[in-house]
Structures are given as structure tokens and as C-alpha cells.
Amino acid sequence: MKELVKQKLQSALLELYNTAEENFKIEKPKDPEHGDLSTNLAFLLARKLKKPPQKIAQELANHLSKDPHFKSVEALKGFVNFRLSQELLKEEFKKFLLSPEEYLREDIGKGKKVQVEFVSANPTGPLHLGHGRGAVVGDTLSRLLEFFNYDVVREYYINDAGRQVRLLGISVLYRYMEECQRKDEELFRELERTFNEEGYRGEYVKEIARRLRKHVGDSLCFPARAELSRIREELISKEEIPLNYLKKYEPGDAIELVSDFALDILLEEIRKDLLLMGVEFDVWFSERSLHESGLIDELVKLLKEKGYVYEKDGALWLKTSQFGDDKDRVIRRSDGTYTYFAADIAYHYDKLKRGFDKVINVWGADHHGYIPRVKASLKMLGAREDWLEVLLIQMVKLFRGGKEVKMSKRAGNFVTLRELLEEVGPDAVRFTFLTKRSDTPLDFDVEKVKEKSSENPVFYVQYAHARISGILREYEKLYGKKPSPLELAPYVSELTQAEEKLLKLVLFLKDELREITQKREPHLLTYYLIELAREFHHYYNHNRILGTQEKTMLSRLALALGVKEAIKTALGLMGVSAPERM
């Protein structure tokens, strides 16, 4: 609908003023009494035409009020407000009913290559609810972009290098040595000191240690370097999961071997958790590969050649302050090791080399301060200003019985994403994670999402779809045939003022999807669906569909079928099912 109004306004500009304007807004008025759509175009033209906005708005309204697509066009305080005609609504609804997906889709992306990197949780423990929220936001955005013909690559960046991975190995090896009763060994005492200060204490660490001991017995209590290859082969031969890290493992120390063993197990569990929620990745990118391939060395050399690197106190610094960061950043420490920031720049350098037209990162809100330095480094590498977008994900608070469940991964007392998925189901999790903007905190009330009532948004929306499915089944039972869109479309013309609000809601889905995708605000899908479901339930409770006069019945069936298709499409883009029965 907005595109139609935009075209009409652009034609009016040429006819009235022989001018053009592209950057005006067309939006729903805050007050529905002002119409279906409104534009600020007159304000943008005021200086160019040397006229007050209200006068321009009135001239536009007078010109467009003759158009049969509009019931009325009015000028109010410089805005031009439009009410769409019933004839237009009915004709557009027929098009939608006959081919919903074709009606809603647009070739906005034109095949442009977009990478969406999301979740990217440290593989040092199970996924928590914040990771799950990021997964839902990233996956839903990817689905929307694909819907509008972007070539989307979903990517998970595995933080499999650095101290946190070694701490994981220390934690598992410590628990392993507890299991095999070697607390008197010097190695155990060294592990214990680090474990008590920084270790991972979750039950999952004990479980990995038990799996380790099941396969290698006590042989890792104080292994000789030569034995590590044999132990690795034992683990590979006896584990059922794909042990990718162990297959690449070069014999080092016991902690390194155990770290890789734990990484393999935890990454496999992460994949399973995400799959349970309907999230799959095209690429799993290893941070370790940046070091092994020499890409970080290549990047540092390039930045040196560009004159953006200098040495100070034995370390290498990057001149990020010249490109919008609040200070320069270390990329190589005085001991010769690279910082996490160096690896992150190399990772984005690799994304540039892969030729993405756009990169969207979905990060935890605690990474907010990291954005300027990454964008500064990308400017050094010649990336466009808008090449990288970052969406921030706030944490999720879990409530049970009216009380918040406190969570801490390192302390080990947290509810995992899998536990929540198994308790309430992926539909409830995905829908609820999208009920608020991703950069605002979210409260997840377990009891509420289990309710079969209008207080539970996901149930309320899915029930609207199931209710319509039931109406269609009942019609088939009564009349011996399924009501087809082709048969129902001619009866759309019989719809009355009582159905106008539902007609508009269904047709405005096209505009909603376009704007949600362009603004990167997938949570607005839930707002739309809740409003559509509320309006349909209200309509159903006040208007009979089956058993009425034939033209009335078939027109209302056409409306119900259109609402069903709109709900199904929007839920599908959220990765939520549209049940036929509930």
C-alpha cells in the first residue's frame, strides 16, 4: 500500500510542481482517526517551493482526492493523510488470496550476498538463554532477507583459540583427576589452583570428564608426551560424535588434548541445541584457523604497509583513534602473542575477501563498546561505512513461580537453552524471544508461555490459525469440498465495512515485512501477529461465518482464508509452526 501511495505522490509532484522528491516518509498515523497512511512530503518541499507546508499539503490533497484508489485525502497540520478506498482494498485482497507469497515477495535484495553472523558463543559450555535469543533474532532476520531475494550466508564464529579454551581443558582435566583419585599429584594441585580462581564449575564439566575417563581410564593422570597420540586415537575410535579437533590435534600437553576433546563434545551439543530450535548454519568458522593459516600475519603486514601500525613498549598498536575509536588498540602484545582484537580484525578481513555486499553481526549487548574499534579497523581496510551492521542482544531473565532464576555459566547454576526448549517447546521459545526489541532486556515467564489462554501470545496467535483451519474443515464436512482461493476470490467484493480492518491488516503485511527487514527489527513480526490474531478473534466472536446466506458466508470464508495465509507466512518467517489443530 505504501508503494502505491508513493507512486501517486511522485506523479502529483511532477504534475503540480514539475519537481521530484525521494526521501519523504509514508507511515501509519499515530491516531487511526487521521487515516490509513500519512506523509511528511510537504515539509520537505516547503523550502524548495517557498510555501508553507500546510498550503503544499492542501494542494496535494486537492489533486489526489479525485483518485479512485482513495476514499479521502486530507491535509492536516502540514501532513497529507490518506484513507484507502474499499474498492482498492478488495482488488488487492483478491490478488493476495490467489497467490499470497507472490503478492508479498519483492526483489529488494536482487541476489546481493549478505552474511549474518550470530550466536558465536564461546564453546566452553552449553548455550544459555541469551545465546538462544541471539539465535532466534539472527535466524529470523536471515529468513526475512532470503524472502526478499538476498543471498544469505548464516555463520557461526567459533572462539576456539585463547585462554578460555585452555581454562576449559584445565577444568575438565581437574574433574577427571578427581574421578580417578589422583589428588596427591603435583599436576592436580596446579590444576586446582587455576580451577578455583577461574575454572568452569558446571555439571557439564563433570560429565565431559566422566566421558573422558570412560574411554582412557587413568592414563591421563600423568601422561608422557609420546602417549598423547595413542590416547587421542582411543578417544576418536570410541566416541560416537565427529571429533574434528582431535583429528587435527598435534601432540602437545595433556591440557591441550583435553581442551580439544571438550571442544568437540560441546560444539556437537551446541549444534544439537540450535537444530532443536530450527537453526542451522552454512558456515562454522574457526578462530584457530586465522592463526594457523597465517591470515593474522598477512593482515598486520597489510596494516603496517598502510601506515596504521606503530610500536610502543614492545607491543604493536593500531591507530584506531584516527577512525572514530576513543583510543588506539594493541594488536600484538609485548610477548609476541596476538590479542583477541587482532583475530577479530582478521576475521572481518576474511569476510571482506569473501566478497559479501553486507555483513550483519548479532552480538551480545556487552560488546557495545567493541563496535567503534571494529568499524575503525574496517575503514582502514577500505570497507564502506555501512558495510558492517551490528545488532545487540540483551540478556534474558527467566522467571518461574513469579521468582527470577539466577544464572551463571561459570558457577554452574544456570538453566540451559536445551532445558527450556524441552520444557516449553521451540515455538514458545522462538516467539517469546521476539516479543521485545533485541537490545532491551527480556523476561521469560515459564508458566505464562505454557498457558492456553489469550495471555499467552504464541498460543493466541497459533490458535487463530488453528481456529480458521477448523472452520475450513467444517465447511468441507458440510459441503463436501474444500473452499479454494479461486472459488472464493469473486466473493471478496461482498465484504462490508465490518471486515475492513481485517482486510487492511492482511494487506499491510507486505509493507510490514519490507520495513521489518530494512530496519532489522524482527520483533515487530510478533506485534503484527498479535494485532491480527486479536482482530480476527474479535471478528469471529461477533460474526457468524458458516451457516449464513451464501454470498455472506463465502465472502467471510475468503477473508478467513486470507487471514490464515498471513498468519502462516509471518509465523514461518519467525521459524514458528502454524498448527492446523490445537
N, C-alpha and C positions, 0 to 999 in steps of 0.2 A: 504493500500500500504506500509506503514512504517513497518508493522509487517512482510510482505513478504521480504522486503529488510533486515530487522534484521535477519531473519532466514537464508537468503543466506550468510550474513556476518559471522554469527556464524559457519556455516558449513565450510566456507572458512578458518576461523581461525584454526579449527581442522585439516583440510587437509594440510594447508601450514605450520603451526607452532606448531601443537599439543597443543594448548592453548585455553583458554576461556576468554571471557570478557562480562560483562553485562551492564556496566554503560555508554556506549557510546550513543551519541545523533544522531538521524536521523531527519533532518529538511529540509524545503524548502530553497534553496539558496536565498540569498537576491537579487542576479541577476539571473532572469529566464534563461538567456543565458547559465548559468552553468549547467542546467539540472532541473529535476523534484524533486530530493531529493539528499541530501548530508550528509556525516557522518564525524565526527571528530575522528573516531576509531584509525587511525594511530598515532595520537598524544598521545593517552592513552597507546599505545603499545610500543612507542619509547624506554622508559627506560627498560622495560622488555625484549625487543628483541635486545636492544643495536644497533639500526639502526635509521637513520634519518626518520622523519615522511613521507617525500616525497617518499623515497625508499619503505617504507611499503605500502603507498598508491598506488604506481605504481604496486607492486606485487599483491595487492588485485584487482586492476583494470584489470590487465592482466588475472588473474584467473577467474574473474566474467564476463568479456566481452564475453565469449563463451556462457553464459546463454541466452536462447531464450526469457526470460522474459524482457531482457533489449535491447533497441535499441543501447545504447552505455554506457560504463563505463569508466570514465576518472579520472586521478589523477591530482590535481591542488593545488599547494602550501600546500601539506600535507592532503588535503581533497579528499575524493572519491566521485565523482559526478555521479549520475545515471539518464539516460533517459529511461523511460519505453517504451516497445515495443507496437505497435498498436495492435498486437495480444493479448497481456495481457489485455490491456485496454478494448478491445471488449469482451473478455471472461468474465471479471469481470463485465462489464456493463450488460451483459445478465443475470448474477446471480442477480444483483441488480434489474433489471427490473421485473424479475419473482417473487421476494419476497423482496421488499425494506426493510421492518422492520427487517426481519430475517437477511438480509445482514448487516445491520447497528448495530444491537444489539450485545453486548458481555456480558458474565457473569463475569464482573470485580468485582462486589460487592459481589457475592456469598452469598447473603442474609444477609450481615452484617448490624447490626442495627445502623442507623445514625439518630441523632436528629438535625434538623435545626431550630434554634430559631431566629425569625425575627419579624420585626415591633416593638412589645413590647413597643408601645408608651404609655406614661402616659395617663390614661383615664380622662384627665382634659379638653379635648376639642376635636374638630373634627380633623381628620387626615389631615396633610398638605402634600405638595408635596414631602418633604424629606422622610416622612413615606412611601409614595407611592412608591418611588424609592427603598427603602429597601424591600418593599413587593414584588416588581417585581423581584429583584435580588434573594431574598430568595426562592420565588416560582419557578422561572426558574431553579435555582440550584437543588431544590428538584425534579423537573421533570426530569432533566438530571440524577441525581443519581438513581431515580427509573428506568429510561430507561436502566441503566447498572446493574440492579438487586441488588440495595441496598434497605434494608427495612427502609424506611424513615418515621420519625415522625415529622410533622410540629407543632411547638409550639409557642404560644404567652404568654409571661410573663407579667402578669397584675400587674403594680405597684399600688396596691390598699391599701397600708399602708403608713403612714408617713404624713409629713406636707403638701405636695402638695394636698393630698386628702382633708385634713381639710380646706385648703385655697379655694378649690373648693366649699365646703359646705358653708363657710363664704361668698363667692362671690354670690352664688345663694340665700342664706338667706337674704343678704343685698338687692339684687334686688327685692326679694319677699316683704320685708318690705317697700321698696319704692312703690311697686304696691299697697299695702294695706294702704298706707298713715300713717305709724306709725313712722315718723321721729323724734318724740319727745321722744321716749322711750330710756332708757339708753342702752339697748341691741343694738339698732340701731346705737347709737353713737360709741359703742365699735367695732361693725362690720365695720362701716365706716372708722375708723382709720386704721384697718388692710387692708381693701379693697383698700384704697388709696395708701398704701405702697406696697402691694404685690398681690392684687386681680386679678382675670381674668375678663377682660372687654369685651370680645367678645359678639356679638349679641346672640350667642347660650346660654349664661348665662341667659340673659333676657327671652329667650324662655323657658328654663327649669323652671325659676321662675314663668312664666305665667302658665305653666302646673301644677306646684305645687299648685298655688292659685286656679286654676280651680277646683281642687279636694277637697281641705281642707279649702277653704275660708280664713278667717283671724285667724283661730285657732292656727297658729304657731307664732303669734306675741309675745306672752309671755306664752308659754305652761307650764303647770305643768308636772313634770316627769311622773305622772300617766296617763296623756293624750297621751303621745307619742305612746303607744301601739295602742290606738284607731286610732290615725292619720295614723299610719303605715298600719293598716287594711283597712282604707279608700283608701289609695294610691294603695294597692295591688288589691283591688276589682274593682277599676275604671280604672287602667292603662291597656292598651292592650299588652304591651310588657312583657316578663318574668322578674319579679323583683326579681332576685336571691339574691341580697344583702339585700333587705328589708325583705325577708323571713327569713334570718338568723339573722336579727337585734335584739339585746337585748337593751331595752330602756336605753338610756344614756342621752345625751343632744340634743337640737334641731339641733345643727350644725352637729352632728354625723348622725342623721336621714336624714337630707337634703343631706349630702355628699353621703350617700348610695343611696338615690333616684337619685341623679345626676349621680352617677357611673353606675347604671342600665341603664339609658337612653343613656349615652354616649357610653357605651360598645355595646349596641344594634346598635347604629348608626355606630360605628366602624365596626362591623360585616357586616352591610349592605354595607358600602363603599367598604370593601375588597371583598365581594361577587360580587359586581358590576364590579370589576376588575378581577374576576375569581380566587380569592384567598380564600381558605378555610383552617382552622387549625384543626388538630386532637386533640390538647390539648390546653386548656386555663388554664394556671397555675397561681394561685393567690398567690401573695407575702404575703398577710394576712394569708394564710394557714400555712406558715412557722412559724409564731408566735403562731397561735392557736394550732398547732399540737405539739409544743414543740421541733421541729426539730432544731431550732437555739440553744436552751439549750443543746440538745444532741450533736450538733457539737462542741460547746465551751468546753463541758466536754471532748470530744474526743481529741481536740487540746491541752487541759491542760494536759491530760494524756501523750501525745506525747512530752510534754515539750516545746511547741511552744508559750505559752501564759505567759505573766507576767503582774504584776500590777504596775502602776505608776500614781501618782497624782489622785488616786481614780478611775482611768479608767483601763480597760483591753486592753492590746496591743498584737498584733500578730507579731511574728518575721519574717515578710516577707522579710526583708533585707537580711536574710540568704539564700534566694531562688531567688535572681535576682531582687527584687524590690529596689528602691532607698532609702527607709526608712521603718521603722516599721509602722503599721497602727492600729488605735483604732478600736476595735470591740464592746466594750461596754463603754458608756460614764460614767462620774463620777456620773450622776444622776440615773444610773441603766438601761437606755434605750439603746437598740442595735442600732448600726449605719447601714446605708444602705449597707455598705460593709459586715457586718455580715450576713445580709439577702442574699446577693448575693453569699457568700461562701456556705451558707446553701442550696441555690437553686442548685448550681453546685454539692454539696454533694449529693443532691437528684437525680440528673442526673446520678451520678456515681452508686448510689444504684439501679437505674433502669436498669443498665446493657448495656448502649449504648457503642458500639465499637468506635464511633467517635461522637463528638459534634461540630457543626459549629454554631457560633453566628454571626449574622449580626447586627452590631451596628452602630450608628451614629459616624461620624468622631471625634466628641467632646469627645468620650470615649477612644481615643487613649492612653492616659496616664493611663487608668484603667487596660489595658491588663496585664502589668507585675505583678500587685498585685494579680489579679485573678489567673494567672498562678502560682504564688508563692504559693498561698493557695492550689492549686490543687496538687502541688508537695508534700506538707505536708500530703495530704490525699492519696498519693500513686498513683496518676494518671500518665499515660505515658506522656512523654514530648510532643508528638504530638496528644494527645487525644483531646485537645481543639484547634480549629482554629477560628480566628476572622476575618471577612471581614468588612471593614469600608465603610460607605456610606456618601459621601459628599452631601451638600445641593443642592437644585435645585433653580435656578433663573428663574423667569417667566418674559417673555417679551411679551408686547402687543403694537402694533403700533410702534415698534422699541424702546420702553422705558421699563425699568425694573419696575415691580410691586413690591413695597416694602411690606414685610410681617412680622408680629409679632403676635404670638398667644395671648400673654397676653394683648397686646394693642387692639386686636380685629380686626385689619385691615389686614386680610390675605385671600388669595384665598384658599378654601378648596380643598382637593383631589376630593371630590364628584362634586364640581362645574366644575373642569377641565374635569372629566370623562364625565359629562353630555354635556359639550360643544364640545369636540373633539372626544369622544368615547374611550372605553378601549383599542382597538387595537393600536391607535395612541399613547396613554399614555404608554402602556407597551413597544412598540417598541422603542419609543423615550427615555425612561428611560434606555434602554440598548445600546444606541449609543455611550456611553463612559465608560471607566473604572469606577467602582463604587466609587473608592477612589479619583476621580477627580471631580471638580465642573461641573455641567451640566446646560447649558442654554436651556430653553424650550420656543421656539418661537411659540405662539399660531397660528398666521397667517400662518406660514410655514407649520405646520402639517395639516392645512386644505386645502392646495394647492393640486390640482390634476395635478401634474407635476413631472418631474424627480428630481426636487429639494427637494421633499418630500420623504424621504427614504421608509417610510412604504407604501405609495401609489405605489412607483416604484416597490417594491418587490411584493406586492399583485397583482398589475396589470400584472406582468409577469405570475403569476399563473392563473389569470382570462383569460389572452390572450391565453394561452395554452388550457385552458378549452374550449374557443371559437373555436379554431382550431379543437379540437376533436369533438365538436358538429357539426361543418360544415362538417367534414368527414362523420359523421353518416348521415347527411342530404343528402349528395351526393351519398353515397354508401349503405345506408340502414342498417348499422350495426355499433356498437361501435368497435373501434380498441382495441383488447385485448392484454395484455402483451405477452401471449402465442403465438399469431399470429405474433406479431411484432418482437419478440426476434431473430428469424433467420435472419432478415434483418439488424441487428446491424453490421454484417460483411461487409455490403455495405458502411458503413460510411467512409469518406475520411479524409484527413489531415485537411480539413476545420472545421471539427467537433471535432478535438482532444482536444482543450482547454475546451470545454463544457464537454466532456467525463471525463477529468481529474477532473474538478471541482466537478462533481457529485460524482465520486468515492472517492475523498479526503474528502467528508463529514464524512465518517467513522472515519478517523484519527482526523478530526477537533472536532467531538463530544467527542471522547475519551480524547483529550488533554484539551478541554474546561472544561470538568468535573473534570479532575485530577488537573488542575491548578486553579479551582474555578474562571473562567473568563467568565461568561455567556455573557458578552457584545460582545465577539468575534463572537457569532452567527449572530449578525447584520452585522458585517464586511463581513462574508462569504456570507450572503444572498444578500447584496448589490452588491458584485462582481459577484455572479451567475446571478442575475437579469440583471445587466449591460451587461454581456456577451451574455445572451440569447436575449435581445432586439437588440443588435448589430447584432447578427447572423440572427434573424428574418428579420431585415431591409435589409439584403444583400442576403438572400437565400429564395427562394420560398419553401414552404413545400407542400401544396396541388396543384394539377394540374400539377405536374412534372411527369417524367417517373416513372412507378410503383415501381420499386425497390428503386429508389431515394426517392420517396415520403414516402414509408413505413419505410425506414431506418431513415429518418428525423422525422417521427411521433414517432418512437421508442425513438429517442433522446429527443424529446419534452416531451414525457410522463415521461421519467426518470428525466428530469429537474423539471417537475411538482411535482413528488413524493419527490424529495429532498427539494424543497421549502416548500411543505406541512408538511413534517416531522420536519424541522427546525423551522418553524413558530409555529407548535403545541407544541414543547418543550419550546417555549417562551410564550405560552398561547395566541398567536395571531391567528386570524382566517385566513383561506386560501379561499377567496371567489371565486366562480365559475363564477360570473359575476360582472362587475363594470361599 
